[in-house]
Amino acid sequence: MWPIRSGLILLAAVGSLALAASLASAEGSSQTSFVTPTPGPDGKIIYIVQDGDVLWTIAALSGKSVEEIMALNGLQPGDYLTPGMQLLLGLGGPVLPTLAPETRPTATLVPPTPTPVFGSGEICVVLFNDVNGNAVLDEGELPLSGGEISISELSGTLAGEHTTDDNPEGRCFLDLLNGDYNVGAAAPADYNPTTAMNVPVRLAPGDIQHIEFGAQASSALSRGSGNDGLRSTWLGAAGAVLLLAAGGLGYLALRYNRRSPLGLR
């Protein structure tokens, strides 16, 4: 009996060792091939059953209990796993897509708008007695009283006016804003302009513009016309004298020819 019992014990030991080796081999194979799946877009962690997988090895390698896996997948005791079967191991956050670096548009630098320059200036105007009528203020020619000068903006708004006097400096209009103006003048009675009597002026901040208008007495023009008439009278008289002298010479020559002998002709 003892040899038979010893043989059975030895056979059982060998079978146990073979089973343990088989399980260890299967476990090592599963551990080697098992890759923890990553959550899908919906956050579910799905494992695809491989050939040779058993539920307790999947649970051990995934860190879950057999009961958890069965509850997640609705498995009952005695259910079999088949290769290709999908097992839900849990829920995780969805895999977020890698975002490309944000491209920001390059700002275009716009140069600042120039700030308008504002300021004031002066316009000085003189109306002079243009004695010789050459339209130039010569030395010795004096300011002319009784005339009118005015300054207006391009819109027609009057900026200043003045009746001229004997001030040799004329009239200065102060604190005029920079811009475009029309400067005009009118000669007093019995005077005629010798210059243009309207001048456009562009005034910049800090400018001082000087404008000169000239006028000549009408009597000076009359005197000039009288002298011309006198010269014409003298020239006419001289011409008449010359004509009379020529006529007298012709008459004397005719009488001389009548009295001369025929032989001398």
Backbone hydrogen bonds, N-H to C=O, Kabsch-Sander energy under -0.5 kcal/mol:
donor,donor_aa,acceptor,acceptor_aa,energy
5,R,1,M,-2.8
6,S,2,W,-2.5
7,G,3,P,-2.0
8,L,4,I,-2.4
9,I,5,R,-2.4
10,L,6,S,-2.3
11,L,7,G,-2.5
12,A,8,L,-2.6
13,A,9,I,-2.3
14,V,10,L,-2.4
15,G,11,L,-2.4
16,S,12,A,-2.5
17,L,13,A,-2.4
18,A,14,V,-2.4
19,L,15,G,-2.6
20,A,16,S,-2.8
21,A,17,L,-2.5
22,S,18,A,-2.3
23,L,19,L,-2.8
24,A,20,A,-2.7
25,S,21,A,-2.5
26,A,22,S,-2.6
27,E,23,L,-3.2
28,G,24,A,-3.0
29,S,25,S,-2.6
30,S,26,A,-2.9
31,Q,27,E,-3.1
32,T,28,G,-2.3
33,S,29,S,-2.4
34,F,30,S,-2.2
40,G,44,K,-2.3
43,G,40,G,-2.1
45,I,90,G,-3.0
46,I,44,K,-0.7
47,Y,87,L,-3.0
49,V,47,Y,-0.6
49,V,85,M,-3.3
53,D,50,Q,-1.9
58,I,54,V,-2.0
59,A,55,L,-2.3
60,A,56,W,-2.3
61,L,57,T,-2.6
62,S,58,I,-2.0
63,G,59,A,-0.8
64,K,59,A,-1.8
69,I,65,S,-2.1
70,M,66,V,-2.5
71,A,67,E,-2.5
72,L,68,E,-2.7
73,N,69,I,-1.6
74,G,70,M,-0.8
75,L,70,M,-2.2
79,D,76,Q,-2.4
84,G,49,V,-3.5
85,M,82,T,-2.1
87,L,47,Y,-3.2
87,L,85,M,-0.5
89,L,45,I,-3.3
89,L,87,L,-0.6
90,G,45,I,-0.7
92,G,43,G,-4.1
96,L,94,P,-0.6
99,L,97,P,-0.6
104,R,102,E,-0.7
109,L,107,A,-0.6
118,F,116,P,-0.6
121,G,176,L,-2.3
122,E,207,D,-2.7
123,I,173,F,-1.7
124,C,209,Q,-3.5
125,V,171,R,-3.2
126,V,211,I,-2.0
128,F,126,V,-0.5
128,F,213,F,-2.8
129,N,142,L,-3.2
130,D,128,F,-1.0
130,D,215,A,-2.8
131,V,129,N,-1.8
133,G,130,D,-0.7
138,D,136,V,-1.3
141,E,138,D,-1.9
144,L,127,L,-3.4
145,S,143,P,-0.5
146,G,164,T,-2.1
147,G,144,L,-0.5
148,E,186,A,-2.2
149,I,162,H,-2.6
150,S,184,G,-2.3
151,I,160,G,-3.2
152,S,182,N,-2.3
153,E,157,T,-3.1
154,L,180,D,-0.8
156,G,153,E,-2.0
159,A,151,I,-3.1
160,G,151,I,-1.6
162,H,149,I,-2.5
164,T,147,G,-2.3
164,T,162,H,-0.6
170,G,167,N,-1.8
171,R,125,V,-3.3
173,F,123,I,-2.9
173,F,171,R,-0.5
174,L,172,C,-0.7
176,L,121,G,-2.4
178,N,119,G,-2.4
179,G,203,L,-1.9
181,Y,201,V,-3.1
182,N,152,S,-2.8
183,V,199,V,-2.9
184,G,150,S,-2.5
184,G,182,N,-0.5
185,A,197,M,-2.1
186,A,148,E,-2.7
191,Y,188,P,-1.2
192,N,216,Q,-3.2
194,T,214,G,-2.4
195,T,214,G,-1.0
199,V,183,V,-3.1
201,V,181,Y,-2.9
203,L,179,G,-3.5
203,L,201,V,-0.6
204,A,202,R,-0.5
206,G,120,S,-3.3
207,D,204,A,-2.4
209,Q,122,E,-2.7
211,I,124,C,-2.9
213,F,126,V,-2.7
215,A,128,F,-1.8
216,Q,192,N,-3.0
218,S,190,D,-3.0
220,A,217,A,-0.7
221,L,217,A,-0.9
222,S,218,S,-1.8
223,R,219,S,-2.6
224,G,220,A,-1.7
225,S,221,L,-2.0
226,G,222,S,-2.5
227,N,223,R,-2.1
228,D,224,G,-1.5
229,G,225,S,-1.8
230,L,226,G,-2.2
231,R,227,N,-2.4
232,S,228,D,-1.9
233,T,229,G,-2.3
234,W,230,L,-2.4
235,L,231,R,-2.4
236,G,232,S,-2.4
237,A,233,T,-2.5
238,A,234,W,-2.6
239,G,235,L,-2.1
240,A,236,G,-2.1
241,V,237,A,-2.4
242,L,238,A,-2.2
243,L,239,G,-2.2
244,L,240,A,-2.5
245,A,241,V,-2.6
246,A,242,L,-2.4
247,G,243,L,-2.3
248,G,244,L,-2.5
249,L,245,A,-2.2
250,G,246,A,-1.9
251,Y,247,G,-2.2
252,L,248,G,-2.3
253,A,249,L,-2.0
254,L,250,G,-2.0
255,R,251,Y,-2.1
256,Y,252,L,-2.0
257,N,253,A,-1.7
258,R,254,L,-1.5
259,R,255,R,-1.5
260,S,256,Y,-0.9
264,L,261,P,-1.0
265,R,262,L,-1.1
